[in-house]
Amino acid sequence: MNKRYYLLILFLGLGVLFGLEPFAFWFLGLLTPISLILLAKYHFTKPFSSIWKTYLLSSFSITIFAFNWIVISLQNLTHLSLFWALIGFVVYTILFQCKILFFLLITKYIHNRFQKESIWIYASIATLTDLFTYQVFPWFYGNLISGNGGLSQIASFTGVYGLSFVSFLLAYFVIQFISVLINKRKKNKSLLQTALDWIEIVFYDSENKSLKFGSFENYFLLGIFIFLQIMGMIRQNQTPNQKLDFVTVGLVQTNTPIALKEYTTNSDYTSQAYIQLARMGFKSIYDSGGTLDLLIFPESAAPFYGTNPNQENKMTKMYDPNFHAIIALLSKIGKTDILYNEMQSQFGKTYNSVTLFSHTGNKSDSYFKRRLVPMGEYLPEWIQNSFLKNVFTEVSAYSRGETHKMISFHYQSRTTKQDLPPLNEDTLSVLTDINKILSDWPTSSAKNQAYLAPLICYEGLFPEDVLDYFTENQKPDFLVNLVNDSWFGNYLENYQHSGAAKLRSIETGRFLIRSTLGGVSSVTDPYGQKVIPDSKIGQPEIQLISLPIFSVETFFTKWGNLTMIAICILSFLVGILNNPTKDRGNKS
């Protein structure tokens, strides 16, 4: 093996690291598709068996550089030593980067069948393996270039997978440019002459016939890049031309300590969590002058318990009247709807849910999380039936919700500060009596209604989960993502999760509101741009913002992944069109 081979393995992992948040250097993110294409070329003259070594080295390069927080999460979920957490890290690395393996195997097979290379085949294979390969913590090639604001607008048409496709087109183009540059420099030509020669090659293909990349194809490819960049920049700078209603939202980042199971019966832990919840909730209301329409708490701000007083929740001790009283009093004093995370029990099953407590004095609706984190919120059946069940001591036993559910809330668009009662002992004394809080509830004057699509933590990473909310006649006005990333350390994963979820705003043309337990809380507009600065990691923080009820209809919400699948199939056919097959005797 030569040095170039190992450098490509190294660049593959570094491309993932620097392409994702917190760096989002899209030009460095191209290192990953560039390295994959060159590694695929390397294997054209090697046996199929050699691909396995490249796959393992590539997988370790990616996980060591970009996803080393897997080790932290395994330690938190199992309480095992670093050694055993590293063993789990190795297993994860081998099993869950399979799209790299599939890409190398399929490109090798196609090379053995056909005489010419084609960028359209590379891009199609990479995108389809991105789309259909299972990943526990998904990252897509498209995420690696989403730092380019103009190109990222492609997601409104094709989703993140369209960005994956374009990343490989760009990568192949860069490979050609570098190849030509190196060849010309070897002939001691000036940089200017080299650039002119390269332009000649791009448009006329006069000297670079070894690349087998025709002049029309180059021209077409350049045209695509320029068109996408210009159209993306135009889309980013669009402004609504109609009068809009505004909703005042409060994001509360409580920074509650990680909820270990041993704290379930720890009254001090629960009390501190409730005190922090109440303190920051009241501060949000009073800092806003009572103008809040929606107050949002993150996932696990008050872990273990819920506010549903039905018989089953009382029997399982999941209902806590103290939690219920805090939420109700906040809503009553602030005359605001409150969105929060809670645990609920129904028909013998436990659910991780998002609930809206209405300013009218009752719980409006709840959504049960559908996509659970494996080894975090549930154990797969094969682990439950093995000795490993006793290893994952911190894993919850949640059940999956059956369907998506939109949640409506009311707003008043209040612009003047309201009269609020003094926050003193008399006001807070009712916290010991939920029934007293719920009695004598003030009359509501809010008549305007808006809709939100709730996403709990992990669900914000999957475009398909978000698309479900756009299958009904009533579409959501906002995407709201309640997040707890405390199990995965407090830095890299927080930013990676935030950056990946932000693409949902471009795909759907909706504001994405992320309320996180310990960072990164944020608001992203329908064009993927930050509305407010991201919150700091590991600190309690309150963010107040007035958001327009404004959305942009996108092609992606109407057709979903069908568009990208059709593009891949068409591109694949173009790649093999007039591409003669090899004789069996010439196969490598």
VEXDREN-2710 file (C-alpha; in Angstrom, 1 decimal):
% VEXDREN-2710
k/r/px/py/pz
1/MET/0.0/0.0/0.0
2/ASN/1.4/3.5/-0.9
3/LYS/1.2/6.7/1.1
4/ARG/-1.4/8.1/-1.2
5/TYR/-3.8/5.3/-0.2
6/TYR/-3.5/6.0/3.6
7/LEU/-3.8/9.8/3.0
8/LEU/-7.1/9.2/1.3
9/ILE/-8.3/7.2/4.3
10/LEU/-7.2/10.0/6.5
11/PHE/-8.9/12.7/4.4
12/LEU/-12.1/10.7/4.3
13/GLY/-12.5/11.0/8.0
14/LEU/-11.3/14.6/8.2
15/GLY/-13.8/15.6/5.5
16/VAL/-16.7/14.3/7.7
17/LEU/-15.3/16.1/10.8
18/PHE/-14.8/19.5/9.1
19/GLY/-17.8/19.3/6.8
20/LEU/-20.2/19.0/9.8
21/GLU/-20.9/21.5/12.5
22/PRO/-19.4/23.2/14.4
23/PHE/-17.0/23.8/11.5
24/ALA/-19.3/23.5/8.5
25/PHE/-16.3/24.1/6.0
26/TRP/-18.1/22.8/2.9
27/PHE/-15.0/22.9/0.8
28/LEU/-13.2/20.6/3.3
29/GLY/-16.3/18.5/3.4
30/LEU/-15.6/17.7/-0.2
31/LEU/-12.6/15.7/1.0
32/THR/-14.9/12.8/1.8
33/PRO/-16.5/12.3/-1.7
34/ILE/-13.1/13.1/-3.3
35/SER/-11.4/10.4/-1.2
36/LEU/-14.2/7.9/-1.9
37/ILE/-14.0/8.4/-5.6
38/LEU/-10.2/8.0/-5.7
39/LEU/-10.5/4.9/-3.4
40/ALA/-13.0/3.4/-5.7
41/LYS/-10.6/4.0/-8.7
42/TYR/-7.8/2.4/-6.6
43/HIS/-9.9/-0.8/-6.3
44/PHE/-10.6/-1.0/-10.0
45/THR/-7.3/-3.0/-10.4
46/LYS/-7.7/-4.9/-7.2
47/PRO/-9.8/-8.0/-6.2
48/PHE/-13.1/-7.5/-4.5
49/SER/-11.7/-8.9/-1.3
50/SER/-9.4/-5.9/-0.9
51/ILE/-12.4/-3.6/-0.5
52/TRP/-13.1/-5.0/3.0
53/LYS/-9.8/-3.6/4.4
54/THR/-10.5/-0.2/2.9
55/TYR/-14.0/-0.2/4.4
56/LEU/-12.7/-1.0/7.8
57/LEU/-10.0/1.7/7.7
58/SER/-12.5/4.2/6.3
59/SER/-15.0/3.5/9.0
60/PHE/-12.5/3.9/11.7
61/SER/-11.2/7.1/10.2
62/ILE/-14.8/8.6/10.2
63/THR/-15.8/7.5/13.7
64/ILE/-12.5/8.4/15.3
65/PHE/-12.3/11.9/13.9
66/ALA/-16.0/12.8/13.7
67/PHE/-18.0/10.5/16.0
68/ASN/-15.7/9.8/18.9
69/TRP/-18.5/10.9/21.3
70/ILE/-19.9/7.4/20.8
71/VAL/-17.5/6.3/23.5
72/ILE/-18.9/8.8/25.9
73/SER/-22.5/7.8/25.2
74/LEU/-21.6/4.1/25.7
75/GLN/-20.0/4.9/29.1
76/ASN/-23.0/6.9/30.1
77/LEU/-25.5/4.2/29.1
78/THR/-23.6/1.2/30.5
79/HIS/-21.3/2.6/33.3
80/LEU/-18.7/0.3/31.9
81/SER/-15.0/1.0/31.9
82/LEU/-13.3/2.9/29.1
83/PHE/-11.9/-0.4/27.7
84/TRP/-15.4/-2.0/27.2
85/ALA/-16.8/1.3/25.9
86/LEU/-14.0/1.2/23.3
87/ILE/-15.0/-2.4/22.4
88/GLY/-18.5/-1.1/21.8
89/PHE/-17.1/1.7/19.7
90/VAL/-15.3/-0.8/17.5
91/VAL/-18.5/-2.8/17.0
92/TYR/-20.4/0.4/16.1
93/THR/-17.7/1.4/13.7
94/ILE/-17.7/-1.9/11.9
95/LEU/-21.5/-2.2/11.6
96/PHE/-22.9/1.3/10.9
97/GLN/-20.8/2.9/8.2
98/CYS/-21.9/0.3/5.6
99/LYS/-22.8/2.9/2.9
100/ILE/-19.0/3.2/2.3
101/LEU/-18.8/-0.5/1.7
102/PHE/-21.8/-0.6/-0.6
103/PHE/-20.4/2.3/-2.6
104/LEU/-17.0/0.7/-3.1
105/LEU/-18.5/-2.7/-4.0
106/ILE/-21.0/-1.4/-6.5
107/THR/-18.6/1.0/-8.3
108/LYS/-16.1/-1.9/-8.6
109/TYR/-18.8/-4.2/-10.1
110/ILE/-19.8/-1.5/-12.6
111/HIS/-16.2/-0.8/-13.6
112/ASN/-15.8/-4.5/-14.3
113/ARG/-18.9/-4.4/-16.6
114/PHE/-18.4/-1.2/-18.5
115/GLN/-15.5/0.4/-20.4
116/LYS/-16.0/4.1/-19.3
117/GLU/-16.2/5.9/-16.0
118/SER/-19.1/8.3/-15.4
119/ILE/-19.6/10.9/-12.8
120/TRP/-23.3/10.3/-13.1
121/ILE/-22.9/6.7/-12.0
122/TYR/-20.7/7.7/-9.0
123/ALA/-23.2/10.4/-7.9
124/SER/-26.2/8.1/-8.3
125/ILE/-24.6/5.2/-6.3
126/ALA/-23.5/7.4/-3.5
127/THR/-26.9/9.1/-3.2
128/LEU/-28.9/5.8/-3.2
129/THR/-26.6/4.2/-0.6
130/ASP/-27.0/7.4/1.4
131/LEU/-30.8/7.1/1.1
132/PHE/-31.3/3.4/1.8
133/THR/-28.5/2.3/4.1
134/TYR/-29.5/2.1/7.8
135/GLN/-27.6/4.3/10.2
136/VAL/-28.0/4.5/13.9
137/PHE/-26.9/8.2/14.1
138/PRO/-27.4/9.3/10.5
139/TRP/-25.0/11.6/8.6
140/PHE/-25.4/12.2/4.9
141/TYR/-22.9/13.3/2.3
142/GLY/-25.1/16.3/1.7
143/ASN/-24.5/17.4/5.3
144/LEU/-20.9/17.9/4.4
145/ILE/-21.5/20.7/2.0
146/SER/-24.6/22.3/3.7
147/GLY/-22.3/25.0/5.0
148/ASN/-22.6/26.6/1.6
149/GLY/-25.8/28.6/2.0
150/GLY/-26.4/28.9/-1.7
151/LEU/-26.0/25.2/-2.5
152/SER/-27.9/24.1/0.6
153/GLN/-31.1/25.5/-1.0
154/ILE/-31.1/22.4/-3.2
155/ALA/-32.7/20.7/-0.2
156/SER/-35.9/22.6/-0.8
157/PHE/-36.3/20.6/-4.0
158/THR/-34.6/17.2/-3.4
159/GLY/-33.9/17.1/0.4
160/VAL/-30.5/16.5/1.8
161/TYR/-30.0/13.7/-0.7
162/GLY/-29.9/16.2/-3.5
163/LEU/-26.9/17.8/-1.7
164/SER/-25.3/14.3/-1.5
165/PHE/-25.7/14.0/-5.3
166/VAL/-24.2/17.4/-5.9
167/SER/-21.3/16.8/-3.5
168/PHE/-20.1/13.9/-5.7
169/LEU/-20.5/16.0/-8.9
170/LEU/-18.3/18.7/-7.3
171/ALA/-15.8/16.1/-6.0
172/TYR/-15.3/14.6/-9.5
173/PHE/-14.9/18.0/-11.0
174/VAL/-12.3/19.0/-8.4
175/ILE/-10.4/15.7/-9.1
176/GLN/-10.2/16.7/-12.8
177/PHE/-9.0/20.1/-12.0
178/ILE/-6.2/18.9/-9.7
179/SER/-5.2/16.2/-12.1
180/VAL/-4.8/18.7/-15.0
181/LEU/-3.1/21.2/-12.7
182/ILE/-0.5/18.7/-11.6
183/ASN/0.1/17.5/-15.2
184/LYS/0.7/21.0/-16.5
185/ARG/2.9/22.0/-13.6
186/LYS/5.1/19.1/-14.3
187/LYS/5.7/20.7/-17.7
188/ASN/7.0/23.8/-16.0
189/LYS/4.2/26.0/-17.3
190/SER/3.2/29.1/-15.4
191/LEU/0.1/29.1/-13.2
192/LEU/-1.8/31.4/-15.5
193/GLN/-1.0/29.2/-18.5
194/THR/-2.0/26.2/-16.6
195/ALA/-5.3/27.8/-15.7
196/LEU/-5.9/28.7/-19.4
197/ASP/-5.0/25.2/-20.5
198/TRP/-7.4/23.8/-17.9
199/ILE/-10.2/26.0/-19.2
200/GLU/-9.5/24.8/-22.7
201/ILE/-9.7/21.2/-21.5
202/VAL/-13.0/21.8/-19.8
203/PHE/-14.7/23.2/-22.8
204/TYR/-12.8/21.5/-25.7
205/ASP/-11.2/18.4/-24.1
206/SER/-8.2/18.9/-26.4
207/GLU/-5.5/17.2/-24.4
208/ASN/-7.0/15.4/-21.4
209/LYS/-8.5/12.5/-23.2
210/SER/-7.3/10.1/-20.5
211/LEU/-10.0/11.4/-18.2
212/LYS/-12.7/10.4/-20.7
213/PHE/-14.9/13.4/-19.8
214/GLY/-16.5/14.9/-22.8
215/SER/-16.7/18.7/-23.5
216/PHE/-20.5/18.8/-23.4
217/GLU/-20.5/17.0/-20.1
218/ASN/-18.0/19.4/-18.6
219/TYR/-20.0/22.4/-19.9
220/PHE/-23.2/21.0/-18.5
221/LEU/-21.6/20.3/-15.1
222/LEU/-20.2/23.8/-14.8
223/GLY/-23.6/25.2/-15.8
224/ILE/-25.3/23.1/-13.0
225/PHE/-23.0/24.4/-10.3
226/ILE/-23.3/28.1/-11.4
227/PHE/-27.1/27.8/-11.8
228/LEU/-27.6/26.1/-8.4
229/GLN/-25.4/28.7/-6.6
230/ILE/-27.1/31.6/-8.2
231/MET/-30.6/30.3/-7.6
232/GLY/-29.7/29.4/-4.0
233/MET/-28.5/32.9/-3.3
234/ILE/-31.7/34.4/-4.8
235/ARG/-33.8/32.1/-2.7
236/GLN/-31.9/33.0/0.4
237/ASN/-32.6/36.7/-0.1
238/GLN/-36.4/36.4/-0.7
239/THR/-38.6/38.3/1.7
240/PRO/-42.4/38.0/2.2
241/ASN/-44.5/40.7/0.6
242/GLN/-47.6/40.2/2.7
243/LYS/-48.5/41.4/6.2
244/LEU/-47.7/38.8/8.7
245/ASP/-48.9/37.8/12.2
246/PHE/-46.1/37.3/14.8
247/VAL/-45.7/34.8/17.6
248/THR/-43.6/35.5/20.6
249/VAL/-41.7/32.4/21.7
250/GLY/-39.6/31.7/24.8
251/LEU/-36.9/29.0/24.6
252/VAL/-35.7/27.7/28.0
253/GLN/-32.4/25.8/28.2
254/THR/-32.4/24.5/31.8
255/ASN/-29.1/22.6/31.6
256/THR/-30.6/19.9/34.0
257/PRO/-27.9/17.3/35.0
258/ILE/-28.0/14.0/33.1
259/ALA/-31.0/11.9/34.3
260/LEU/-29.4/8.7/35.6
261/LYS/-31.8/6.0/36.7
262/GLU/-30.5/6.2/40.3
263/TYR/-32.0/9.7/40.5
264/THR/-35.5/8.4/40.0
265/THR/-36.0/8.1/43.7
266/ASN/-33.7/11.0/44.6
267/SER/-36.0/13.7/45.8
268/ASP/-33.1/16.3/45.9
269/TYR/-32.4/15.8/42.2
270/THR/-36.1/16.1/41.3
271/SER/-36.6/19.1/43.5
272/GLN/-33.6/20.9/41.9
273/ALA/-34.9/20.1/38.4
274/TYR/-38.3/21.5/39.3
275/ILE/-36.9/24.6/40.9
276/GLN/-34.8/25.3/37.8
277/LEU/-37.8/24.7/35.6
278/ALA/-40.0/27.1/37.5
279/ARG/-37.3/29.7/38.0
280/MET/-36.4/29.9/34.3
281/GLY/-40.1/29.7/33.3
282/PHE/-41.1/32.6/35.4
283/LYS/-38.1/34.6/34.3
284/SER/-39.1/34.1/30.7
285/ILE/-42.6/35.3/31.3
286/TYR/-41.6/38.4/33.3
287/ASP/-38.6/39.3/31.0
288/SER/-41.1/39.3/28.1
289/GLY/-43.5/41.5/29.9
290/GLY/-46.2/38.9/29.7
291/THR/-46.2/38.9/25.9
292/LEU/-45.2/35.2/25.4
293/ASP/-47.5/33.2/23.2
294/LEU/-45.6/29.9/23.5
295/LEU/-43.1/28.9/26.2
296/ILE/-41.0/25.9/25.2
297/PHE/-39.1/23.6/27.6
298/PRO/-36.6/21.0/26.3
299/GLU/-36.6/17.3/26.5
300/SER/-35.8/16.0/30.0
301/ALA/-36.1/19.4/31.7
302/ALA/-38.2/17.5/34.3
303/PRO/-37.2/13.8/33.8
304/PHE/-39.0/10.7/34.9
305/TYR/-42.5/12.2/35.5
306/GLY/-45.6/13.6/33.7
307/THR/-48.6/15.8/34.2
308/ASN/-51.3/13.4/33.0
309/PRO/-53.4/12.5/36.1
310/ASN/-55.2/9.5/34.7
311/GLN/-55.5/6.3/36.8
312/GLU/-52.7/4.4/35.1
313/ASN/-50.2/7.3/35.5
314/LYS/-51.0/7.5/39.2
315/MET/-50.7/3.8/39.7
316/THR/-47.3/3.7/38.0
317/LYS/-46.3/6.9/40.0
318/MET/-45.5/8.6/36.7
319/TYR/-47.9/11.4/37.5
320/ASP/-46.4/14.1/39.7
321/PRO/-48.8/16.9/40.9
322/ASN/-45.8/19.1/41.6
323/PHE/-44.7/19.0/38.0
324/HIS/-48.3/19.6/37.0
325/ALA/-48.6/22.5/39.3
326/ILE/-45.5/24.3/38.0
327/ILE/-46.7/24.0/34.4
328/ALA/-50.2/25.1/35.2
329/LEU/-49.1/28.1/37.3
330/LEU/-46.7/29.3/34.6
331/SER/-49.4/29.1/32.0
332/LYS/-52.0/30.9/34.2
333/ILE/-49.7/33.8/35.2
334/GLY/-48.2/34.2/31.7
335/LYS/-51.5/33.5/29.9
336/THR/-49.4/31.5/27.5
337/ASP/-49.4/28.0/26.0
338/ILE/-46.5/25.8/27.2
339/LEU/-44.8/23.0/25.2
340/TYR/-42.9/20.5/27.3
341/ASN/-41.6/17.0/27.4
342/GLU/-43.1/14.4/29.8
343/MET/-43.4/10.7/30.4
344/GLN/-46.8/9.0/30.0
345/SER/-48.2/5.6/30.5
346/GLN/-51.0/4.1/28.4
347/PHE/-52.2/0.5/28.2
348/GLY/-49.1/-0.8/30.0
349/LYS/-46.7/1.0/27.8
350/THR/-44.4/4.0/28.6
351/TYR/-44.0/6.8/26.1
352/ASN/-41.6/9.7/25.6
353/SER/-44.0/12.5/24.7
354/VAL/-44.4/16.2/23.9
355/THR/-47.4/17.9/25.5
356/LEU/-49.1/21.3/25.1
357/PHE/-50.6/22.9/28.1
358/SER/-53.1/25.5/26.9
359/HIS/-53.5/29.0/28.4
360/THR/-57.1/28.0/28.8
361/GLY/-56.2/25.8/31.7
362/ASN/-56.0/22.3/30.3
363/LYS/-53.7/20.0/28.4
364/SER/-54.4/20.5/24.7
365/ASP/-52.7/17.5/23.1
366/SER/-49.8/15.1/23.3
367/TYR/-47.5/13.5/20.7
368/PHE/-45.7/10.2/21.4
369/LYS/-42.2/9.8/20.0
370/ARG/-42.1/7.4/17.1
371/ARG/-38.4/7.0/16.3
372/LEU/-36.6/5.9/19.4
373/VAL/-32.8/5.9/19.9
374/PRO/-31.6/2.2/19.9
375/MET/-29.6/1.4/23.0
376/GLY/-30.7/4.7/24.5
377/GLU/-34.5/4.6/24.7
378/TYR/-35.1/0.9/24.0
379/LEU/-33.1/-2.3/23.5
380/PRO/-33.5/-4.2/20.2
381/GLU/-35.0/-7.6/20.8
382/TRP/-31.8/-9.5/20.1
383/ILE/-30.1/-7.6/22.9
384/GLN/-33.1/-8.1/25.3
385/ASN/-32.7/-11.9/24.8
386/SER/-29.0/-12.0/25.6
387/PHE/-26.6/-11.2/28.4
388/LEU/-26.1/-7.7/27.0
389/LYS/-29.4/-6.7/28.5
390/ASN/-27.7/-6.3/31.9
391/VAL/-24.9/-4.2/30.3
392/PHE/-27.1/-1.3/29.2
393/THR/-28.2/-0.3/32.6
394/GLU/-29.3/3.2/31.7
395/VAL/-31.5/2.4/28.7
396/SER/-35.1/3.3/29.0
397/ALA/-38.0/1.0/28.1
398/TYR/-40.1/3.3/25.9
399/SER/-42.6/2.2/23.4
400/ARG/-42.9/3.7/19.9
401/GLY/-45.7/6.1/19.2
402/GLU/-48.0/4.9/16.4
403/THR/-48.3/8.1/14.3
404/HIS/-47.3/11.7/13.8
405/LYS/-49.6/14.3/15.4
406/MET/-49.7/18.0/14.8
407/ILE/-50.3/20.2/17.8
408/SER/-52.1/23.5/17.7
409/PHE/-51.6/26.5/19.9
410/HIS/-53.2/29.9/20.2
411/TYR/-51.5/33.3/20.0
412/GLN/-52.4/36.9/20.6
413/SER/-49.5/38.8/19.0
414/ARG/-49.3/41.1/22.0
415/THR/-46.9/44.0/21.5
416/THR/-47.5/45.9/24.8
417/LYS/-46.4/44.6/28.2
418/GLN/-49.1/43.1/30.3
419/ASP/-49.9/43.5/34.0
420/LEU/-48.4/40.6/35.8
421/PRO/-48.9/39.7/39.5
422/PRO/-46.0/40.2/41.8
423/LEU/-43.8/37.1/42.1
424/ASN/-43.8/36.6/45.9
425/GLU/-44.6/33.9/48.5
426/ASP/-48.3/34.5/48.2
427/THR/-48.3/33.9/44.4
428/LEU/-46.1/30.8/44.7
429/SER/-47.9/29.3/47.7
430/VAL/-50.5/27.6/45.5
431/LEU/-47.8/25.4/44.0
432/THR/-48.7/22.8/46.7
433/ASP/-52.3/22.6/45.4
434/ILE/-52.9/21.8/41.7
435/ASN/-56.6/22.0/42.1
436/LYS/-56.5/25.5/43.5
437/ILE/-54.4/26.6/40.5
438/LEU/-56.8/25.1/38.0
439/SER/-59.8/26.7/39.6
440/ASP/-60.9/30.2/38.8
441/TRP/-59.0/30.3/35.5
442/PRO/-59.0/33.6/33.7
443/THR/-61.0/33.9/30.4
444/SER/-58.9/33.7/27.3
445/SER/-58.9/36.3/24.5
446/ALA/-56.6/34.5/22.1
447/LYS/-58.4/33.5/18.9
448/ASN/-55.6/33.0/16.4
449/GLN/-54.5/29.5/15.9
450/ALA/-51.2/28.1/14.6
451/TYR/-49.8/24.6/14.2
452/LEU/-46.5/23.0/15.0
453/ALA/-44.9/19.7/14.1
454/PRO/-43.3/18.2/17.3
455/LEU/-40.0/16.4/16.9
456/ILE/-38.4/14.8/19.9
457/CYS/-34.6/14.9/19.8
458/TYR/-33.4/12.2/17.3
459/GLU/-36.4/12.6/15.0
460/GLY/-35.0/15.9/13.7
461/LEU/-32.3/14.0/11.9
462/PHE/-34.7/12.1/9.6
463/PRO/-36.3/13.9/6.6
464/GLU/-38.8/11.1/6.3
465/ASP/-40.2/11.7/9.8
466/VAL/-40.7/15.4/9.1
467/LEU/-42.4/14.7/5.7
468/ASP/-45.2/12.8/7.5
469/TYR/-46.5/16.1/8.8
470/PHE/-47.1/17.4/5.2
471/THR/-49.3/14.5/4.1
472/GLU/-52.4/16.2/5.6
473/ASN/-54.4/19.2/4.3
474/GLN/-53.4/21.2/7.4
475/LYS/-49.7/21.9/7.2
476/PRO/-47.6/22.9/10.2
477/ASP/-46.5/26.5/10.6
478/PHE/-43.4/25.6/12.6
479/LEU/-41.1/22.7/13.3
480/VAL/-40.3/22.3/17.0
481/ASN/-37.5/20.1/18.1
482/LEU/-37.1/19.3/21.8
483/VAL/-33.7/17.9/22.5
484/ASN/-31.5/16.3/25.2
485/ASP/-27.9/15.6/24.0
486/SER/-26.5/15.3/27.5
487/TRP/-25.8/11.5/27.0
488/PHE/-23.3/12.2/24.3
489/GLY/-20.9/14.6/25.9
490/ASN/-21.1/18.3/25.6
491/TYR/-19.6/19.7/22.5
492/LEU/-19.1/17.9/19.1
493/GLU/-22.3/15.9/19.0
494/ASN/-24.4/18.9/20.1
495/TYR/-23.2/20.9/17.1
496/GLN/-23.5/18.0/14.7
497/HIS/-27.0/17.3/15.7
498/SER/-28.0/21.0/15.5
499/GLY/-26.4/21.4/12.0
500/ALA/-28.0/18.3/10.6
501/ALA/-31.5/19.2/11.9
502/LYS/-31.3/22.7/10.4
503/LEU/-31.6/21.3/6.9
504/ARG/-35.2/20.3/7.8
505/SER/-36.1/24.0/7.7
506/ILE/-34.9/24.4/4.1
507/GLU/-36.5/21.1/3.1
508/THR/-39.9/22.1/4.4
509/GLY/-39.8/25.9/4.1
510/ARG/-40.6/26.3/7.8
511/PHE/-39.0/27.9/10.8
512/LEU/-37.2/25.3/12.9
513/ILE/-37.2/26.0/16.7
514/ARG/-34.8/23.8/18.7
515/SER/-35.1/23.8/22.4
516/THR/-32.3/21.9/24.0
517/LEU/-31.5/20.8/27.5
518/GLY/-27.8/21.9/27.5
519/GLY/-27.2/23.4/24.0
520/VAL/-27.3/24.0/21.1
521/SER/-30.7/25.9/21.2
522/SER/-31.5/27.8/18.0
523/VAL/-34.1/29.2/15.6
524/THR/-33.6/28.7/11.8
525/ASP/-35.6/30.4/9.1
526/PRO/-37.1/28.7/6.1
527/TYR/-33.9/29.3/4.2
528/GLY/-31.6/27.7/6.8
529/GLN/-30.3/30.9/8.2
530/LYS/-29.9/31.7/11.9
531/VAL/-32.6/34.0/13.3
532/ILE/-30.8/34.3/16.7
533/PRO/-27.4/33.3/17.9
534/ASP/-27.0/29.7/19.0
535/SER/-27.1/29.2/22.7
536/LYS/-24.0/28.3/24.6
537/ILE/-23.3/24.7/25.6
538/GLY/-23.5/23.7/29.2
539/GLN/-25.2/26.8/30.5
540/PRO/-28.7/27.7/31.5
541/GLU/-30.1/30.2/29.0
542/ILE/-33.3/31.9/28.0
543/GLN/-34.0/33.1/24.5
544/LEU/-37.0/35.3/23.6
545/ILE/-37.9/35.9/20.0
546/SER/-40.8/37.2/17.9
547/LEU/-41.3/35.0/14.8
548/PRO/-43.5/35.6/11.8
549/ILE/-46.1/33.0/10.8
550/PHE/-44.4/32.6/7.5
551/SER/-43.7/29.5/5.4
552/VAL/-42.3/28.8/1.9
553/GLU/-43.9/25.9/0.0
554/THR/-41.2/23.5/-1.3
555/PHE/-41.1/20.8/-3.9
556/PHE/-39.7/18.4/-1.4
557/THR/-42.7/18.5/0.8
558/LYS/-44.9/17.5/-2.1
559/TRP/-42.8/14.8/-3.7
560/GLY/-40.4/13.8/-1.0
561/ASN/-37.6/11.4/-1.9
562/LEU/-39.3/10.3/-5.2
563/THR/-37.6/13.2/-7.0
564/MET/-34.1/12.3/-6.0
565/ILE/-34.7/8.6/-6.7
566/ALA/-35.9/9.5/-10.2
567/ILE/-32.9/11.7/-10.7
568/CYS/-30.5/8.9/-9.6
569/ILE/-32.2/6.4/-11.9
570/LEU/-32.1/8.8/-14.8
571/SER/-28.4/9.7/-14.1
572/PHE/-27.5/6.1/-13.8
573/LEU/-29.1/5.3/-17.2
574/VAL/-27.3/8.3/-18.7
575/GLY/-24.0/7.0/-17.3
576/ILE/-24.3/3.6/-19.0
577/LEU/-25.9/4.9/-22.2
578/ASN/-23.6/4.3/-25.1
579/ASN/-21.1/2.8/-22.6
580/PRO/-20.1/-0.5/-24.1
581/THR/-19.7/-3.5/-21.8
582/LYS/-16.3/-5.1/-21.4
583/ASP/-15.5/-8.5/-22.7
584/ARG/-15.3/-11.1/-20.0
585/GLY/-11.7/-11.7/-20.7
586/ASN/-10.8/-8.1/-20.0
587/LYS/-12.4/-7.9/-16.6
588/SER/-10.1/-7.0/-13.7
END
